[in-house]
Amino acid sequence: MDTFTNVLLVTANVGSLFNNVDEIQNGWLEELYKTIRKYKPQFIALHFQEVGGKDYMVNMDKAENFFCNIESSEEMKEFDRTCIYVDTQFQAEDSFTALGSMYFIHKTLKNIYHYDFNVKDFKAVVGQTKYVGSLDGVATVEKEKFPKNFWPDFKWSRKGYMRTRWIIHNQGLDLVNIHLFHDASNLIALNSSPSIYSANRKNALKYVISRLSDSRYAAMPFFLFGDFNFRLDTRTLVQCLTIEADVVKDVKDSNYEVERITFEERDNDHQMLLQIEEKLFEYVHQTVFREDNGRALLKYDKEVMPFLDAVREEDITFPPSYPYSEDHHKPRQYMNTRCPAWCDRILMSPTANDFISRRDYDGEGVVYNTIGPNVCMGDHKPVFLSFSLKTNNH
């Protein structure tokens, strides 16, 4: 007989949360708790990226505080088993990922096991386990920072993935927290389609997907959720946005390198329409990214396409999740630093997709959306997937 387990998966790049803790963090947590109260999950998986933020050496203890807040909150009282893995070991330059994964199991949920990667076997989940610091030698998590040759021009990055493996009522699942490479310069992203950054992300994602199905462990259905840093096809999008505009390029005198591109409206007294610099993407009609949840832009969201034989995704019906203003008075405004994009995603293997119940008689069905659309959540809006997992209790 099929049983159904209510599952909530959340991915959140929390890099913004540690510089101005007082302004953002309480509102952020309240929005998370609202989501938990609304969907009443029995199993919660929270995947965080950029734990500690950019100044992680200074702010790592604030990050530990953040995890304690969630763990000890009223909303989590009914969850009697927790597994927490937070990589805060920034001294270990070759392995530090700044990833954090928290898993909460409701007291009504029986038969939950997690995998020990050393002995290659499942063990019952009991009580609270919490690993904060170095995760080396922790048998129930597999963690890897991407090899240096993935992005040779970058001396140092925190990008990588972290994987845990579960059995919920006889149904095995891999849950993978992932953080892929970002776009370093808007001007370089504009040069080619797909951009070089897109190619870097593709290599890294290919690597992770093949690790999930290699011969070391039996392959299982998986959910892969994190900050993929997927960007819109900048070159094609900009061509479309500026079809009626004249281009002005400003170059550095010394080496003729372009440092600013301005698009001016021909039929409107040469008003500025779009300006692009390395870290500036200022488009005057910002509403295009928000109206109808940015649907007009989905055709430029191409980075998942090469993987559609290996992963599935629910339809996106929310506006781009990044880069929102960090000013708590402007929760719906995008920052003019990057072109808005759906960076934060929840992907799944076709086999995992088969275990999602599509029945709708118990309320919401499957919901894929952002948390806190009208509240400042930092530069990334968290993205969640709420669904019933078809499981078997025999």
QUIPEHU-V979660 format. One record per residue. N is the residue number from 1. RES is the residue in one small letter. SS is DSSP state (hx for helix, st for strand, lp for the rest). Layout:
BEGIN
n->N res->RES ss->SS
n->N res->RES ss->SS
END
This chain:
BEGIN
n->1 res->m ss->lp
n->2 res->d ss->st
n->3 res->t ss->st
n->4 res->f ss->st
n->5 res->t ss->st
n->6 res->n ss->st
n->7 res->v ss->st
n->8 res->l ss->st
n->9 res->l ss->st
n->10 res->v ss->st
n->11 res->t ss->st
n->12 res->a ss->st
n->13 res->n ss->st
n->14 res->v ss->lp
n->15 res->g ss->hx
n->16 res->s ss->hx
n->17 res->l ss->hx
n->18 res->f ss->hx
n->19 res->n ss->lp
n->20 res->n ss->lp
n->21 res->v ss->hx
n->22 res->d ss->hx
n->23 res->e ss->hx
n->24 res->i ss->hx
n->25 res->q ss->hx
n->26 res->n ss->hx
n->27 res->g ss->hx
n->28 res->w ss->hx
n->29 res->l ss->hx
n->30 res->e ss->hx
n->31 res->e ss->hx
n->32 res->l ss->hx
n->33 res->y ss->hx
n->34 res->k ss->hx
n->35 res->t ss->hx
n->36 res->i ss->hx
n->37 res->r ss->hx
n->38 res->k ss->hx
n->39 res->y ss->hx
n->40 res->k ss->lp
n->41 res->p ss->lp
n->42 res->q ss->lp
n->43 res->f ss->st
n->44 res->i ss->st
n->45 res->a ss->st
n->46 res->l ss->st
n->47 res->h ss->st
n->48 res->f ss->st
n->49 res->q ss->st
n->50 res->e ss->lp
n->51 res->v ss->lp
n->52 res->g ss->lp
n->53 res->g ss->lp
n->54 res->k ss->lp
n->55 res->d ss->lp
n->56 res->y ss->hx
n->57 res->m ss->hx
n->58 res->v ss->hx
n->59 res->n ss->hx
n->60 res->m ss->hx
n->61 res->d ss->hx
n->62 res->k ss->hx
n->63 res->a ss->hx
n->64 res->e ss->hx
n->65 res->n ss->hx
n->66 res->f ss->hx
n->67 res->f ss->hx
n->68 res->c ss->hx
n->69 res->n ss->hx
n->70 res->i ss->hx
n->71 res->e ss->hx
n->72 res->s ss->lp
n->73 res->s ss->lp
n->74 res->e ss->hx
n->75 res->e ss->hx
n->76 res->m ss->hx
n->77 res->k ss->lp
n->78 res->e ss->lp
n->79 res->f ss->st
n->80 res->d ss->st
n->81 res->r ss->st
n->82 res->t ss->st
n->83 res->c ss->st
n->84 res->i ss->st
n->85 res->y ss->st
n->86 res->v ss->st
n->87 res->d ss->st
n->88 res->t ss->lp
n->89 res->q ss->lp
n->90 res->f ss->lp
n->91 res->q ss->lp
n->92 res->a ss->lp
n->93 res->e ss->lp
n->94 res->d ss->lp
n->95 res->s ss->lp
n->96 res->f ss->lp
n->97 res->t ss->lp
n->98 res->a ss->lp
n->99 res->l ss->lp
n->100 res->g ss->st
n->101 res->s ss->st
n->102 res->m ss->st
n->103 res->y ss->st
n->104 res->f ss->st
n->105 res->i ss->st
n->106 res->h ss->st
n->107 res->k ss->lp
n->108 res->t ss->lp
n->109 res->l ss->lp
n->110 res->k ss->lp
n->111 res->n ss->lp
n->112 res->i ss->st
n->113 res->y ss->st
n->114 res->h ss->st
n->115 res->y ss->st
n->116 res->d ss->st
n->117 res->f ss->lp
n->118 res->n ss->lp
n->119 res->v ss->lp
n->120 res->k ss->lp
n->121 res->d ss->st
n->122 res->f ss->st
n->123 res->k ss->st
n->124 res->a ss->st
n->125 res->v ss->lp
n->126 res->v ss->lp
n->127 res->g ss->lp
n->128 res->q ss->st
n->129 res->t ss->st
n->130 res->k ss->st
n->131 res->y ss->st
n->132 res->v ss->st
n->133 res->g ss->st
n->134 res->s ss->lp
n->135 res->l ss->lp
n->136 res->d ss->lp
n->137 res->g ss->lp
n->138 res->v ss->lp
n->139 res->a ss->lp
n->140 res->t ss->lp
n->141 res->v ss->lp
n->142 res->e ss->st
n->143 res->k ss->st
n->144 res->e ss->st
n->145 res->k ss->st
n->146 res->f ss->lp
n->147 res->p ss->lp
n->148 res->k ss->hx
n->149 res->n ss->hx
n->150 res->f ss->hx
n->151 res->w ss->hx
n->152 res->p ss->lp
n->153 res->d ss->lp
n->154 res->f ss->lp
n->155 res->k ss->lp
n->156 res->w ss->lp
n->157 res->s ss->lp
n->158 res->r ss->lp
n->159 res->k ss->lp
n->160 res->g ss->st
n->161 res->y ss->st
n->162 res->m ss->st
n->163 res->r ss->st
n->164 res->t ss->st
n->165 res->r ss->st
n->166 res->w ss->st
n->167 res->i ss->st
n->168 res->i ss->st
n->169 res->h ss->lp
n->170 res->n ss->lp
n->171 res->q ss->st
n->172 res->g ss->st
n->173 res->l ss->st
n->174 res->d ss->st
n->175 res->l ss->st
n->176 res->v ss->st
n->177 res->n ss->st
n->178 res->i ss->st
n->179 res->h ss->st
n->180 res->l ss->lp
n->181 res->f ss->lp
n->182 res->h ss->lp
n->183 res->d ss->lp
n->184 res->a ss->lp
n->185 res->s ss->lp
n->186 res->n ss->hx
n->187 res->l ss->hx
n->188 res->i ss->hx
n->189 res->a ss->hx
n->190 res->l ss->lp
n->191 res->n ss->lp
n->192 res->s ss->lp
n->193 res->s ss->lp
n->194 res->p ss->lp
n->195 res->s ss->lp
n->196 res->i ss->hx
n->197 res->y ss->hx
n->198 res->s ss->hx
n->199 res->a ss->hx
n->200 res->n ss->hx
n->201 res->r ss->hx
n->202 res->k ss->hx
n->203 res->n ss->hx
n->204 res->a ss->hx
n->205 res->l ss->hx
n->206 res->k ss->hx
n->207 res->y ss->hx
n->208 res->v ss->hx
n->209 res->i ss->hx
n->210 res->s ss->hx
n->211 res->r ss->hx
n->212 res->l ss->hx
n->213 res->s ss->lp
n->214 res->d ss->lp
n->215 res->s ss->lp
n->216 res->r ss->lp
n->217 res->y ss->lp
n->218 res->a ss->lp
n->219 res->a ss->lp
n->220 res->m ss->lp
n->221 res->p ss->lp
n->222 res->f ss->st
n->223 res->f ss->st
n->224 res->l ss->st
n->225 res->f ss->st
n->226 res->g ss->st
n->227 res->d ss->st
n->228 res->f ss->lp
n->229 res->n ss->lp
n->230 res->f ss->lp
n->231 res->r ss->lp
n->232 res->l ss->lp
n->233 res->d ss->lp
n->234 res->t ss->hx
n->235 res->r ss->hx
n->236 res->t ss->hx
n->237 res->l ss->hx
n->238 res->v ss->hx
n->239 res->q ss->hx
n->240 res->c ss->hx
n->241 res->l ss->hx
n->242 res->t ss->lp
n->243 res->i ss->lp
n->244 res->e ss->lp
n->245 res->a ss->st
n->246 res->d ss->st
n->247 res->v ss->st
n->248 res->v ss->st
n->249 res->k ss->st
n->250 res->d ss->st
n->251 res->v ss->st
n->252 res->k ss->lp
n->253 res->d ss->lp
n->254 res->s ss->lp
n->255 res->n ss->lp
n->256 res->y ss->lp
n->257 res->e ss->lp
n->258 res->v ss->st
n->259 res->e ss->st
n->260 res->r ss->st
n->261 res->i ss->st
n->262 res->t ss->st
n->263 res->f ss->st
n->264 res->e ss->st
n->265 res->e ss->st
n->266 res->r ss->lp
n->267 res->d ss->lp
n->268 res->n ss->lp
n->269 res->d ss->lp
n->270 res->h ss->lp
n->271 res->q ss->lp
n->272 res->m ss->st
n->273 res->l ss->st
n->274 res->l ss->st
n->275 res->q ss->st
n->276 res->i ss->st
n->277 res->e ss->st
n->278 res->e ss->lp
n->279 res->k ss->lp
n->280 res->l ss->st
n->281 res->f ss->st
n->282 res->e ss->st
n->283 res->y ss->st
n->284 res->v ss->lp
n->285 res->h ss->lp
n->286 res->q ss->hx
n->287 res->t ss->hx
n->288 res->v ss->hx
n->289 res->f ss->hx
n->290 res->r ss->lp
n->291 res->e ss->hx
n->292 res->d ss->hx
n->293 res->n ss->hx
n->294 res->g ss->hx
n->295 res->r ss->hx
n->296 res->a ss->hx
n->297 res->l ss->hx
n->298 res->l ss->hx
n->299 res->k ss->hx
n->300 res->y ss->hx
n->301 res->d ss->lp
n->302 res->k ss->lp
n->303 res->e ss->lp
n->304 res->v ss->lp
n->305 res->m ss->hx
n->306 res->p ss->hx
n->307 res->f ss->hx
n->308 res->l ss->lp
n->309 res->d ss->lp
n->310 res->a ss->lp
n->311 res->v ss->lp
n->312 res->r ss->st
n->313 res->e ss->lp
n->314 res->e ss->lp
n->315 res->d ss->lp
n->316 res->i ss->lp
n->317 res->t ss->lp
n->318 res->f ss->lp
n->319 res->p ss->lp
n->320 res->p ss->lp
n->321 res->s ss->lp
n->322 res->y ss->st
n->323 res->p ss->lp
n->324 res->y ss->st
n->325 res->s ss->lp
n->326 res->e ss->lp
n->327 res->d ss->lp
n->328 res->h ss->lp
n->329 res->h ss->lp
n->330 res->k ss->lp
n->331 res->p ss->lp
n->332 res->r ss->lp
n->333 res->q ss->lp
n->334 res->y ss->st
n->335 res->m ss->lp
n->336 res->n ss->lp
n->337 res->t ss->lp
n->338 res->r ss->lp
n->339 res->c ss->lp
n->340 res->p ss->lp
n->341 res->a ss->st
n->342 res->w ss->lp
n->343 res->c ss->lp
n->344 res->d ss->st
n->345 res->r ss->st
n->346 res->i ss->st
n->347 res->l ss->st
n->348 res->m ss->st
n->349 res->s ss->lp
n->350 res->p ss->hx
n->351 res->t ss->hx
n->352 res->a ss->hx
n->353 res->n ss->hx
n->354 res->d ss->hx
n->355 res->f ss->lp
n->356 res->i ss->st
n->357 res->s ss->lp
n->358 res->r ss->lp
n->359 res->r ss->lp
n->360 res->d ss->lp
n->361 res->y ss->lp
n->362 res->d ss->lp
n->363 res->g ss->lp
n->364 res->e ss->lp
n->365 res->g ss->lp
n->366 res->v ss->lp
n->367 res->v ss->st
n->368 res->y ss->st
n->369 res->n ss->st
n->370 res->t ss->st
n->371 res->i ss->lp
n->372 res->g ss->lp
n->373 res->p ss->lp
n->374 res->n ss->lp
n->375 res->v ss->lp
n->376 res->c ss->lp
n->377 res->m ss->lp
n->378 res->g ss->lp
n->379 res->d ss->lp
n->380 res->h ss->st
n->381 res->k ss->lp
n->382 res->p ss->lp
n->383 res->v ss->st
n->384 res->f ss->st
n->385 res->l ss->st
n->386 res->s ss->st
n->387 res->f ss->st
n->388 res->s ss->st
n->389 res->l ss->st
n->390 res->k ss->st
n->391 res->t ss->st
n->392 res->n ss->st
n->393 res->n ss->lp
n->394 res->h ss->lp
END
